[in-house]
């Protein structure tokens, strides 16, 4: 990425990959948070 030209056309794949990685990171965090919430609820005898 550092050796690429600064025009938008050349950066499009890098930007798409960055957006995908942010979405993937958010999905992993949401799944981890849901797992913790459900685990605590089941441990307390809820649900």
CHARMM internal coordinates of N, CA and C (Angstrom, degrees):
IC EDIT
DIST 1 N 1 CA 1.4496
DIST 1 CA 1 C 1.5212
ANGL 1 N 1 CA 1 C 110.46
DIST 1 C 2 N 1.3098
ANGL 1 CA 1 C 2 N 118.08
DIHE 1 N 1 CA 1 C 2 N -37.06
DIST 2 N 2 CA 1.4563
ANGL 1 C 2 N 2 CA 120.03
DIHE 1 CA 1 C 2 N 2 CA -179.21
DIST 2 CA 2 C 1.5216
ANGL 2 N 2 CA 2 C 111.79
DIHE 1 C 2 N 2 CA 2 C -67.64
DIST 2 C 3 N 1.3262
ANGL 2 CA 2 C 3 N 117.93
DIHE 2 N 2 CA 2 C 3 N -29.90
DIST 3 N 3 CA 1.4534
ANGL 2 C 3 N 3 CA 121.13
DIHE 2 CA 2 C 3 N 3 CA -179.05
DIST 3 CA 3 C 1.5171
ANGL 3 N 3 CA 3 C 113.75
DIHE 2 C 3 N 3 CA 3 C -87.88
DIST 3 C 4 N 1.3202
ANGL 3 CA 3 C 4 N 118.24
DIHE 3 N 3 CA 3 C 4 N 0.74
DIST 4 N 4 CA 1.4613
ANGL 3 C 4 N 4 CA 121.92
DIHE 3 CA 3 C 4 N 4 CA -177.66
DIST 4 CA 4 C 1.5222
ANGL 4 N 4 CA 4 C 110.91
DIHE 3 C 4 N 4 CA 4 C -84.41
DIST 4 C 5 N 1.3191
ANGL 4 CA 4 C 5 N 114.66
DIHE 4 N 4 CA 4 C 5 N 158.26
DIST 5 N 5 CA 1.4682
ANGL 4 C 5 N 5 CA 119.84
DIHE 4 CA 4 C 5 N 5 CA 174.53
DIST 5 CA 5 C 1.5267
ANGL 5 N 5 CA 5 C 109.31
DIHE 4 C 5 N 5 CA 5 C -67.88
DIST 5 C 6 N 1.3003
ANGL 5 CA 5 C 6 N 115.96
DIHE 5 N 5 CA 5 C 6 N 156.15
DIST 6 N 6 CA 1.4654
ANGL 5 C 6 N 6 CA 120.70
DIHE 5 CA 5 C 6 N 6 CA -174.85
DIST 6 CA 6 C 1.5285
ANGL 6 N 6 CA 6 C 113.29
DIHE 5 C 6 N 6 CA 6 C -84.27
DIST 6 C 7 N 1.3410
ANGL 6 CA 6 C 7 N 118.25
DIHE 6 N 6 CA 6 C 7 N -3.25
DIST 7 N 7 CA 1.4608
ANGL 6 C 7 N 7 CA 117.93
DIHE 6 CA 6 C 7 N 7 CA -178.42
DIST 7 CA 7 C 1.5240
ANGL 7 N 7 CA 7 C 110.91
DIHE 6 C 7 N 7 CA 7 C -70.74
DIST 7 C 8 N 1.3041
ANGL 7 CA 7 C 8 N 115.83
DIHE 7 N 7 CA 7 C 8 N 156.49
DIST 8 N 8 CA 1.4586
ANGL 7 C 8 N 8 CA 122.10
DIHE 7 CA 7 C 8 N 8 CA -171.83
DIST 8 CA 8 C 1.5230
ANGL 8 N 8 CA 8 C 112.44
DIHE 7 C 8 N 8 CA 8 C -66.98
DIST 8 C 9 N 1.3338
ANGL 8 CA 8 C 9 N 117.72
DIHE 8 N 8 CA 8 C 9 N -33.03
DIST 9 N 9 CA 1.4626
ANGL 8 C 9 N 9 CA 120.86
DIHE 8 CA 8 C 9 N 9 CA -177.68
DIST 9 CA 9 C 1.5254
ANGL 9 N 9 CA 9 C 111.16
DIHE 8 C 9 N 9 CA 9 C -64.55
DIST 9 C 10 N 1.3151
ANGL 9 CA 9 C 10 N 117.10
DIHE 9 N 9 CA 9 C 10 N -38.39
DIST 10 N 10 CA 1.4591
ANGL 9 C 10 N 10 CA 120.84
DIHE 9 CA 9 C 10 N 10 CA -179.05
DIST 10 CA 10 C 1.5242
ANGL 10 N 10 CA 10 C 111.59
DIHE 9 C 10 N 10 CA 10 C -74.70
DIST 10 C 11 N 1.3153
ANGL 10 CA 10 C 11 N 117.04
DIHE 10 N 10 CA 10 C 11 N -26.77
DIST 11 N 11 CA 1.4609
ANGL 10 C 11 N 11 CA 120.70
DIHE 10 CA 10 C 11 N 11 CA -177.82
DIST 11 CA 11 C 1.5254
ANGL 11 N 11 CA 11 C 113.09
DIHE 10 C 11 N 11 CA 11 C -89.58
DIST 11 C 12 N 1.3241
ANGL 11 CA 11 C 12 N 118.52
DIHE 11 N 11 CA 11 C 12 N -5.30
DIST 12 N 12 CA 1.4607
ANGL 11 C 12 N 12 CA 121.17
DIHE 11 CA 11 C 12 N 12 CA -175.19
DIST 12 CA 12 C 1.5306
ANGL 12 N 12 CA 12 C 112.94
DIHE 11 C 12 N 12 CA 12 C -58.81
DIST 12 C 13 N 1.3343
ANGL 12 CA 12 C 13 N 120.89
DIHE 12 N 12 CA 12 C 13 N -47.47
DIST 13 N 13 CA 1.4683
ANGL 12 C 13 N 13 CA 119.29
DIHE 12 CA 12 C 13 N 13 CA 178.19
DIST 13 CA 13 C 1.5304
ANGL 13 N 13 CA 13 C 112.95
DIHE 12 C 13 N 13 CA 13 C -62.88
DIST 13 C 14 N 1.3157
ANGL 13 CA 13 C 14 N 117.06
DIHE 13 N 13 CA 13 C 14 N -37.86
DIST 14 N 14 CA 1.4626
ANGL 13 C 14 N 14 CA 120.04
DIHE 13 CA 13 C 14 N 14 CA 179.30
DIST 14 CA 14 C 1.5219
ANGL 14 N 14 CA 14 C 110.90
DIHE 13 C 14 N 14 CA 14 C -66.60
DIST 14 C 15 N 1.3178
ANGL 14 CA 14 C 15 N 116.82
DIHE 14 N 14 CA 14 C 15 N -39.78
DIST 15 N 15 CA 1.4607
ANGL 14 C 15 N 15 CA 120.52
DIHE 14 CA 14 C 15 N 15 CA 178.30
DIST 15 CA 15 C 1.5226
ANGL 15 N 15 CA 15 C 111.11
DIHE 14 C 15 N 15 CA 15 C -67.26
DIST 15 C 16 N 1.3258
ANGL 15 CA 15 C 16 N 117.04
DIHE 15 N 15 CA 15 C 16 N -38.44
DIST 16 N 16 CA 1.4611
ANGL 15 C 16 N 16 CA 120.43
DIHE 15 CA 15 C 16 N 16 CA 178.28
DIST 16 CA 16 C 1.5242
ANGL 16 N 16 CA 16 C 110.79
DIHE 15 C 16 N 16 CA 16 C -65.23
DIST 16 C 17 N 1.3124
ANGL 16 CA 16 C 17 N 116.81
DIHE 16 N 16 CA 16 C 17 N -41.71
DIST 17 N 17 CA 1.4587
ANGL 16 C 17 N 17 CA 120.27
DIHE 16 CA 16 C 17 N 17 CA 178.12
DIST 17 CA 17 C 1.5209
ANGL 17 N 17 CA 17 C 111.10
DIHE 16 C 17 N 17 CA 17 C -65.14
DIST 17 C 18 N 1.3166
ANGL 17 CA 17 C 18 N 117.58
DIHE 17 N 17 CA 17 C 18 N -39.26
DIST 18 N 18 CA 1.4604
ANGL 17 C 18 N 18 CA 121.51
DIHE 17 CA 17 C 18 N 18 CA 178.03
DIST 18 CA 18 C 1.5249
ANGL 18 N 18 CA 18 C 110.67
DIHE 17 C 18 N 18 CA 18 C -64.17
DIST 18 C 19 N 1.3298
ANGL 18 CA 18 C 19 N 117.48
DIHE 18 N 18 CA 18 C 19 N -43.03
DIST 19 N 19 CA 1.4650
ANGL 18 C 19 N 19 CA 121.00
DIHE 18 CA 18 C 19 N 19 CA 178.24
DIST 19 CA 19 C 1.5248
ANGL 19 N 19 CA 19 C 110.45
DIHE 18 C 19 N 19 CA 19 C -63.29
DIST 19 C 20 N 1.3268
ANGL 19 CA 19 C 20 N 117.30
DIHE 19 N 19 CA 19 C 20 N -41.87
DIST 20 N 20 CA 1.4607
ANGL 19 C 20 N 20 CA 121.06
DIHE 19 CA 19 C 20 N 20 CA 178.05
DIST 20 CA 20 C 1.5232
ANGL 20 N 20 CA 20 C 110.97
DIHE 19 C 20 N 20 CA 20 C -63.11
DIST 20 C 21 N 1.3230
ANGL 20 CA 20 C 21 N 117.22
DIHE 20 N 20 CA 20 C 21 N -41.10
DIST 21 N 21 CA 1.4604
ANGL 20 C 21 N 21 CA 119.60
DIHE 20 CA 20 C 21 N 21 CA -178.82
DIST 21 CA 21 C 1.5254
ANGL 21 N 21 CA 21 C 111.17
DIHE 20 C 21 N 21 CA 21 C -67.03
DIST 21 C 22 N 1.3307
ANGL 21 CA 21 C 22 N 117.64
DIHE 21 N 21 CA 21 C 22 N -36.05
DIST 22 N 22 CA 1.4653
ANGL 21 C 22 N 22 CA 119.72
DIHE 21 CA 21 C 22 N 22 CA 176.15
DIST 22 CA 22 C 1.5212
ANGL 22 N 22 CA 22 C 111.16
DIHE 21 C 22 N 22 CA 22 C -66.25
DIST 22 C 23 N 1.3155
ANGL 22 CA 22 C 23 N 117.12
DIHE 22 N 22 CA 22 C 23 N -41.66
DIST 23 N 23 CA 1.4605
ANGL 22 C 23 N 23 CA 121.11
DIHE 22 CA 22 C 23 N 23 CA 177.79
DIST 23 CA 23 C 1.5260
ANGL 23 N 23 CA 23 C 110.81
DIHE 22 C 23 N 23 CA 23 C -63.40
DIST 23 C 24 N 1.3190
ANGL 23 CA 23 C 24 N 116.73
DIHE 23 N 23 CA 23 C 24 N -42.97
DIST 24 N 24 CA 1.4594
ANGL 23 C 24 N 24 CA 121.75
DIHE 23 CA 23 C 24 N 24 CA 179.19
DIST 24 CA 24 C 1.5297
ANGL 24 N 24 CA 24 C 110.82
DIHE 23 C 24 N 24 CA 24 C -63.78
DIST 24 C 25 N 1.3232
ANGL 24 CA 24 C 25 N 117.40
DIHE 24 N 24 CA 24 C 25 N -42.35
DIST 25 N 25 CA 1.4534
ANGL 24 C 25 N 25 CA 121.57
DIHE 24 CA 24 C 25 N 25 CA 178.16
DIST 25 CA 25 C 1.5223
ANGL 25 N 25 CA 25 C 110.84
DIHE 24 C 25 N 25 CA 25 C -63.33
DIST 25 C 26 N 1.3345
ANGL 25 CA 25 C 26 N 117.75
DIHE 25 N 25 CA 25 C 26 N -41.75
DIST 26 N 26 CA 1.4545
ANGL 25 C 26 N 26 CA 121.48
DIHE 25 CA 25 C 26 N 26 CA 177.29
DIST 26 CA 26 C 1.5233
ANGL 26 N 26 CA 26 C 110.63
DIHE 25 C 26 N 26 CA 26 C -62.84
DIST 26 C 27 N 1.3273
ANGL 26 CA 26 C 27 N 118.12
DIHE 26 N 26 CA 26 C 27 N -41.27
DIST 27 N 27 CA 1.4644
ANGL 26 C 27 N 27 CA 121.46
DIHE 26 CA 26 C 27 N 27 CA 179.82
DIST 27 CA 27 C 1.5232
ANGL 27 N 27 CA 27 C 111.05
DIHE 26 C 27 N 27 CA 27 C -64.76
DIST 27 C 28 N 1.3156
ANGL 27 CA 27 C 28 N 117.64
DIHE 27 N 27 CA 27 C 28 N -40.98
DIST 28 N 28 CA 1.4629
ANGL 27 C 28 N 28 CA 120.62
DIHE 27 CA 27 C 28 N 28 CA 178.13
DIST 28 CA 28 C 1.5232
ANGL 28 N 28 CA 28 C 110.29
DIHE 27 C 28 N 28 CA 28 C -64.68
DIST 28 C 29 N 1.3287
ANGL 28 CA 28 C 29 N 117.52
DIHE 28 N 28 CA 28 C 29 N -43.47
DIST 29 N 29 CA 1.4551
ANGL 28 C 29 N 29 CA 121.16
DIHE 28 CA 28 C 29 N 29 CA 178.98
DIST 29 CA 29 C 1.5267
ANGL 29 N 29 CA 29 C 110.90
DIHE 28 C 29 N 29 CA 29 C -63.22
DIST 29 C 30 N 1.3281
ANGL 29 CA 29 C 30 N 118.06
DIHE 29 N 29 CA 29 C 30 N -42.17
DIST 30 N 30 CA 1.4623
ANGL 29 C 30 N 30 CA 121.79
DIHE 29 CA 29 C 30 N 30 CA 179.05
DIST 30 CA 30 C 1.5258
ANGL 30 N 30 CA 30 C 111.08
DIHE 29 C 30 N 30 CA 30 C -64.20
DIST 30 C 31 N 1.3253
ANGL 30 CA 30 C 31 N 117.52
DIHE 30 N 30 CA 30 C 31 N -40.37
DIST 31 N 31 CA 1.4601
ANGL 30 C 31 N 31 CA 120.77
DIHE 30 CA 30 C 31 N 31 CA 177.98
DIST 31 CA 31 C 1.5234
ANGL 31 N 31 CA 31 C 111.05
DIHE 30 C 31 N 31 CA 31 C -66.02
DIST 31 C 32 N 1.3180
ANGL 31 CA 31 C 32 N 117.21
DIHE 31 N 31 CA 31 C 32 N -40.30
DIST 32 N 32 CA 1.4648
ANGL 31 C 32 N 32 CA 121.22
DIHE 31 CA 31 C 32 N 32 CA 177.90
DIST 32 CA 32 C 1.5284
ANGL 32 N 32 CA 32 C 110.64
DIHE 31 C 32 N 32 CA 32 C -64.85
DIST 32 C 33 N 1.3141
ANGL 32 CA 32 C 33 N 116.89
DIHE 32 N 32 CA 32 C 33 N -42.34
DIST 33 N 33 CA 1.4570
ANGL 32 C 33 N 33 CA 120.95
DIHE 32 CA 32 C 33 N 33 CA 178.85
DIST 33 CA 33 C 1.5282
ANGL 33 N 33 CA 33 C 110.84
DIHE 32 C 33 N 33 CA 33 C -64.28
DIST 33 C 34 N 1.3195
ANGL 33 CA 33 C 34 N 117.63
DIHE 33 N 33 CA 33 C 34 N -43.52
DIST 34 N 34 CA 1.4621
ANGL 33 C 34 N 34 CA 121.38
DIHE 33 CA 33 C 34 N 34 CA 177.91
DIST 34 CA 34 C 1.5211
ANGL 34 N 34 CA 34 C 110.85
DIHE 33 C 34 N 34 CA 34 C -63.18
DIST 34 C 35 N 1.3162
ANGL 34 CA 34 C 35 N 117.69
DIHE 34 N 34 CA 34 C 35 N -39.67
DIST 35 N 35 CA 1.4579
ANGL 34 C 35 N 35 CA 121.51
DIHE 34 CA 34 C 35 N 35 CA 178.54
DIST 35 CA 35 C 1.5266
ANGL 35 N 35 CA 35 C 111.03
DIHE 34 C 35 N 35 CA 35 C -62.76
DIST 35 C 36 N 1.3230
ANGL 35 CA 35 C 36 N 116.69
DIHE 35 N 35 CA 35 C 36 N -42.05
DIST 36 N 36 CA 1.4673
ANGL 35 C 36 N 36 CA 120.61
DIHE 35 CA 35 C 36 N 36 CA 178.74
DIST 36 CA 36 C 1.5217
ANGL 36 N 36 CA 36 C 111.27
DIHE 35 C 36 N 36 CA 36 C -65.46
DIST 36 C 37 N 1.3234
ANGL 36 CA 36 C 37 N 117.01
DIHE 36 N 36 CA 36 C 37 N -42.75
DIST 37 N 37 CA 1.4635
ANGL 36 C 37 N 37 CA 120.80
DIHE 36 CA 36 C 37 N 37 CA -178.81
DIST 37 CA 37 C 1.5209
ANGL 37 N 37 CA 37 C 110.44
DIHE 36 C 37 N 37 CA 37 C -65.57
DIST 37 C 38 N 1.3100
ANGL 37 CA 37 C 38 N 117.58
DIHE 37 N 37 CA 37 C 38 N -46.52
DIST 38 N 38 CA 1.4623
ANGL 37 C 38 N 38 CA 121.00
DIHE 37 CA 37 C 38 N 38 CA -179.88
DIST 38 CA 38 C 1.5236
ANGL 38 N 38 CA 38 C 110.33
DIHE 37 C 38 N 38 CA 38 C -66.34
DIST 38 C 39 N 1.3158
ANGL 38 CA 38 C 39 N 117.45
DIHE 38 N 38 CA 38 C 39 N -40.21
DIST 39 N 39 CA 1.4617
ANGL 38 C 39 N 39 CA 120.63
DIHE 38 CA 38 C 39 N 39 CA 178.70
DIST 39 CA 39 C 1.5110
ANGL 39 N 39 CA 39 C 112.40
DIHE 38 C 39 N 39 CA 39 C -62.01
DIST 39 C 40 N 1.3152
ANGL 39 CA 39 C 40 N 117.01
DIHE 39 N 39 CA 39 C 40 N -42.14
DIST 40 N 40 CA 1.4716
ANGL 39 C 40 N 40 CA 119.97
DIHE 39 CA 39 C 40 N 40 CA 178.11
DIST 40 CA 40 C 1.5185
ANGL 40 N 40 CA 40 C 111.18
DIHE 39 C 40 N 40 CA 40 C -68.24
DIST 40 C 41 N 1.3280
ANGL 40 CA 40 C 41 N 117.20
DIHE 40 N 40 CA 40 C 41 N -38.89
DIST 41 N 41 CA 1.4622
ANGL 40 C 41 N 41 CA 120.32
DIHE 40 CA 40 C 41 N 41 CA 179.74
DIST 41 CA 41 C 1.5220
ANGL 41 N 41 CA 41 C 110.51
DIHE 40 C 41 N 41 CA 41 C -65.00
DIST 41 C 42 N 1.3071
ANGL 41 CA 41 C 42 N 117.49
DIHE 41 N 41 CA 41 C 42 N -40.66
DIST 42 N 42 CA 1.4635
ANGL 41 C 42 N 42 CA 120.36
DIHE 41 CA 41 C 42 N 42 CA 178.76
DIST 42 CA 42 C 1.5214
ANGL 42 N 42 CA 42 C 111.28
DIHE 41 C 42 N 42 CA 42 C -70.01
DIST 42 C 43 N 1.3210
ANGL 42 CA 42 C 43 N 117.64
DIHE 42 N 42 CA 42 C 43 N -34.96
DIST 43 N 43 CA 1.4582
ANGL 42 C 43 N 43 CA 121.20
DIHE 42 CA 42 C 43 N 43 CA 179.32
DIST 43 CA 43 C 1.5242
ANGL 43 N 43 CA 43 C 111.24
DIHE 42 C 43 N 43 CA 43 C -68.49
DIST 43 C 44 N 1.3269
ANGL 43 CA 43 C 44 N 116.87
DIHE 43 N 43 CA 43 C 44 N -29.19
DIST 44 N 44 CA 1.4595
ANGL 43 C 44 N 44 CA 120.93
DIHE 43 CA 43 C 44 N 44 CA -179.88
DIST 44 CA 44 C 1.5233
ANGL 44 N 44 CA 44 C 111.69
DIHE 43 C 44 N 44 CA 44 C -87.90
DIST 44 C 45 N 1.3130
ANGL 44 CA 44 C 45 N 117.71
DIHE 44 N 44 CA 44 C 45 N -1.65
DIST 45 N 45 CA 1.4551
ANGL 44 C 45 N 45 CA 121.44
DIHE 44 CA 44 C 45 N 45 CA 178.66
DIST 45 CA 45 C 1.5132
ANGL 45 N 45 CA 45 C 113.91
DIHE 44 C 45 N 45 CA 45 C 86.75
DIST 45 C 46 N 1.3015
ANGL 45 CA 45 C 46 N 117.18
DIHE 45 N 45 CA 45 C 46 N 12.94
DIST 46 N 46 CA 1.4622
ANGL 45 C 46 N 46 CA 121.21
DIHE 45 CA 45 C 46 N 46 CA 178.54
DIST 46 CA 46 C 1.5129
ANGL 46 N 46 CA 46 C 111.13
DIHE 45 C 46 N 46 CA 46 C -83.79
DIST 46 C 47 N 1.2790
ANGL 46 CA 46 C 47 N 115.41
DIHE 46 N 46 CA 46 C 47 N -174.79
DIST 47 N 47 CA 1.4720
ANGL 46 C 47 N 47 CA 125.21
DIHE 46 CA 46 C 47 N 47 CA 178.95
DIST 47 CA 47 C 1.4826
ANGL 47 N 47 CA 47 C 111.86
DIHE 46 C 47 N 47 CA 47 C 57.68
END
COOR INIT
IC SEED 1 N 1 CA 1 C
IC BUILD
